[in-house]
């Protein structure tokens, strides 16, 4: 072969290779990272999971109100003058809804363990409760059994060691001018049935004692709404790796709760997916992770008619690790929200007053490494708006967990 022919052949080969590379790149650049990830790991799903996923993705999502001009027929609230991060975040939800979005917001606090802490923490939360009342937003207060970074011993709490501390705590909130209309709804010891806390040898039956010790002084000073929030799956305290959760009756935890002390019962149930670095396993079915039948059983045992679920959907998980990071399609998120509404209707049909608290904060850059937000794309914002509007149509109350950073 002559030199000119070799050069010409080489040039043609290079052009052909570049054209092929272009086609390959163009094919993948038109797909989302999420869809590529799903295709990559779909072959690793077991047949049952594949079947569930196919049913979920192809199921009709026409349960949503796609025609509503507003989420609800209530005017927006002006939050421009507040600096409370749980309230300022509501601006973007109102802009999305072109109306009021929700009238209840969840936030988390810790607990005092001495008199000095009781006064400090009471004076800190009192202005927040007043601010919520000013903007007509009901506070849903989740009181975790921690004092700063320290996990409070359940054994010490059930012994009554902190009873006087909490009497002082709620008395101080009262003395700061907080009224019955401003106090909101209080939920102490959330998710008591997971292995995160300092059980210190206590049993499920001690949960009732701890609830009584916390709620009794609250009710002494306020006509407050109160609730219980357990995890849908129960774990033994020794199960530090969270490996053996099961959907068991909540009754063992509720037997010691004083009758009439609690106004509502709630369950936290969230979807889950395995890291992308492992065989894909997912739990995307609200029928499973909301444990509706167990909610009904518990509510009837407590003789309460108000029930609620704390739930959400995520677009990304394991965001702090590029190897583990997993994406979830907007269609899957919509299907899950649709399923949540169906479970809420099931509760409503059993004559319960139902609230859905939507966990919606972007925690990609926090320890949880999960993005629960719906503001990452126009498609997800549209799904959220439809979910809000449909919940309102079905007379299912919405609450929200989110805040500006």
Long-range contacts (C-beta under 8 A, 24 or more apart in sequence): 32-327, 32-329, 33-327, 34-315, 34-327, 34-328, 34-329, 35-329, 37-276, 37-326, 37-327, 38-327, 38-329, 40-276, 41-276, 41-279, 41-280, 42-280, 44-279, 44-280, 45-279, 45-280, 45-281, 46-279, 46-281, 49-280, 49-281, 49-282, 52-284, 52-285, 53-282, 53-284, 53-332, 56-284, 56-285, 56-332, 56-335, 56-336, 57-329, 57-331, 57-332, 57-335, 59-335, 59-338, 61-331, 61-334, 61-335, 61-338, 63-338, 63-341, 63-342, 63-390, 64-334, 64-338, 64-383, 64-386, 64-387, 64-389, 64-390, 65-386, 65-389, 65-390, 65-393, 66-386, 68-385, 68-386, 68-389, 68-393, 69-98, 70-97, 70-98, 70-99, 70-389, 71-96, 71-97, 71-98, 71-99, 71-100, 71-101, 71-385, 71-388, 71-389, 71-392, 72-97, 72-99, 72-100, 72-101, 72-388, 72-389, 72-392, 73-99, 74-99, 74-100, 75-99, 75-100, 76-100, 77-135, 77-136, 77-137, 79-135, 82-131, 82-134, 82-135, 84-128, 84-131, 84-132, 85-403, 85-404, 85-405, 86-132, 86-402, 86-403, 87-131, 87-132, 87-135, 87-137, 88-404, 89-402, 89-403, 89-404, 90-137, 90-400, 92-375, 93-388, 93-400, 93-402, 96-381, 96-384, 96-385, 96-388, 97-385, 97-388, 97-389, 101-388, 101-398, 101-400, 102-137, 102-388, 102-398, 102-399, 102-400, 103-136, 103-137, 103-138, 104-137, 104-138, 104-139, 104-140, 104-185, 104-355, 104-357, 104-397, 104-398, 104-399, 104-400, 105-132, 105-137, 105-138, 105-139, 105-140, 105-399, 105-400, 105-401, 105-402, 106-140, 106-141, 106-142, 106-310, 106-357, 106-399, 106-400, 106-401, 107-139, 107-140, 107-141, 107-142, 107-401, 107-403, 108-141, 108-142, 108-143, 108-144, 109-141, 109-142, 109-143, 109-144, 110-143, 110-144, 110-146, 110-147, 110-148, 111-143, 111-144, 111-145, 111-146, 111-147, 111-152, 111-162, 111-166, 111-188, 111-214, 112-147, 112-162, 112-165, 112-166, 112-169, 113-147, 113-150, 113-152, 113-162, 113-165, 114-165, 115-164, 115-165, 115-168, 117-147, 117-165, 118-165, 118-166, 118-168, 118-169, 118-172, 119-168, 119-169, 119-172, 121-169, 122-168, 122-169, 122-170, 122-172, 122-173, 122-176, 123-172, 123-176, 125-173, 126-172, 126-173, 126-176, 126-177, 126-178, 127-176, 129-173, 129-178, 129-182, 129-183, 129-184, 130-177, 130-178, 130-182, 132-182, 132-184, 133-179, 133-181, 133-182, 138-184, 138-185, 139-184, 139-185, 140-184, 140-185, 140-187, 140-357, 140-399, 141-184, 141-185, 141-186, 141-187, 142-187, 142-190, 142-229, 143-186, 143-187, 143-188, 143-189, 143-190, 143-214, 144-189, 144-190, 145-188, 145-189, 145-197, 145-198, 145-210, 151-197, 151-198, 152-198, 153-198, 153-200, 154-197, 154-198, 154-199, 154-200, 154-202, 154-206, 154-210, 155-199, 155-200, 155-201, 155-202, 155-206, 156-200, 157-210, 157-213, 157-214, 158-202, 158-206, 158-209, 158-210, 158-213, 160-213, 162-213, 163-213, 163-217, 166-213, 166-214, 166-217, 166-218, 167-217, 167-220, 169-217, 170-217, 170-218, 170-220, 170-221, 170-222, 171-217, 171-221, 173-221, 173-222, 174-221, 174-222, 178-222, 180-222, 180-223, 180-224, 183-222, 183-223, 183-224, 184-224, 184-225, 185-224, 185-225, 185-226, 185-227, 185-263, 185-264, 186-215, 186-218, 186-224, 186-225, 186-226, 186-227, 187-226, 187-227, 187-228, 187-229, 187-266, 188-214, 188-215, 189-214, 190-229, 190-230, 190-268, 191-229, 191-230, 191-231, 191-268, 192-230, 192-253, 193-230, 193-231, 193-233, 193-234, 193-235, 193-250, 193-253, 194-231, 194-233, 194-234, 194-235, 194-242, 195-235, 195-236, 195-237, 195-238, 195-239, 195-240, 195-242, 197-237, 199-237, 204-252, 204-253, 205-252, 205-253, 205-255, 205-256, 206-256, 207-253, 207-254, 207-256, 207-257, 208-253, 208-254, 208-255, 208-256, 208-257, 208-258, 209-256, 211-256, 211-257, 211-261, 211-262, 212-256, 212-257, 212-258, 212-261, 215-261, 215-262, 216-258, 216-261, 219-261, 225-263, 225-264, 226-261, 226-262, 226-263, 226-264, 227-262, 227-263, 227-264, 227-265, 227-266, 227-306, 227-308, 228-254, 228-257, 228-262, 228-264, 228-265, 228-266, 228-298, 228-302, 229-266, 229-267, 229-268, 229-310, 230-266, 230-267, 230-268, 230-298, 231-267, 231-268, 231-269, 232-267, 232-268, 232-269, 232-289, 232-290, 232-291, 232-294, 233-289, 233-291, 247-288, 247-291, 247-294, 248-294, 249-294, 249-297, 249-298, 250-294, 250-297, 250-298, 251-297, 251-298, 251-301, 254-298, 254-301, 254-302, 257-302, 259-302, 259-303, 262-302, 262-304, 263-304, 263-306, 264-304, 264-306, 264-307, 264-308, 264-355, 265-295, 265-298, 265-299, 265-302, 265-304, 265-306, 265-307, 265-308, 266-295, 266-307, 266-308, 266-309, 266-310, 266-355, 266-357, 267-291, 267-294, 267-295, 267-308, 267-309, 267-310, 268-309, 268-310, 268-311, 269-309, 269-310, 269-311, 270-311, 270-312, 270-359, 271-313, 271-314, 271-336, 273-317, 273-326, 273-328, 274-326, 275-317, 275-318, 275-321, 275-323, 275-324, 275-325, 275-326, 276-318, 276-323, 276-324, 276-325, 276-326, 277-323, 277-324, 280-326, 284-332, 284-335, 284-336, 285-339, 286-311, 286-336, 286-339, 286-340, 286-342, 286-343, 287-339, 287-342, 287-343, 290-340, 290-343, 292-343, 292-346, 292-347, 295-347, 296-347, 296-350, 296-352, 299-352, 305-351, 305-352, 305-353, 306-352, 306-353, 306-355, 307-347, 307-352, 307-353, 307-354, 307-355, 308-354, 308-355, 308-356, 308-357, 308-399, 309-340, 309-343, 309-344, 309-354, 309-355, 309-356, 309-357, 310-357, 310-359, 310-401, 311-340, 311-356, 311-357, 311-358, 311-359, 312-358, 312-359, 312-360, 312-372, 312-401, 313-337, 313-372, 314-370, 314-371, 314-372, 315-371, 315-373, 315-376, 315-380, 316-364, 316-370, 316-371, 317-369, 317-370, 317-371, 318-369, 318-370, 319-364, 319-365, 319-369, 319-370, 319-371, 320-369, 321-369, 330-377, 330-379, 330-380, 330-383, 333-374, 333-380, 333-383, 334-383, 337-383, 337-387, 341-387, 341-390, 341-391, 341-394, 341-396, 344-391, 344-394, 344-396, 345-394, 345-396, 348-394, 348-395, 348-396, 353-397, 354-396, 354-397, 355-396, 355-397, 355-398, 355-399, 356-391, 356-396, 356-397, 356-398, 356-399, 357-398, 357-399, 357-400, 357-401, 358-387, 358-398, 358-399, 358-400, 358-401, 359-401, 360-384, 360-400, 360-401, 360-402, 361-401, 361-402, 361-403, 373-402
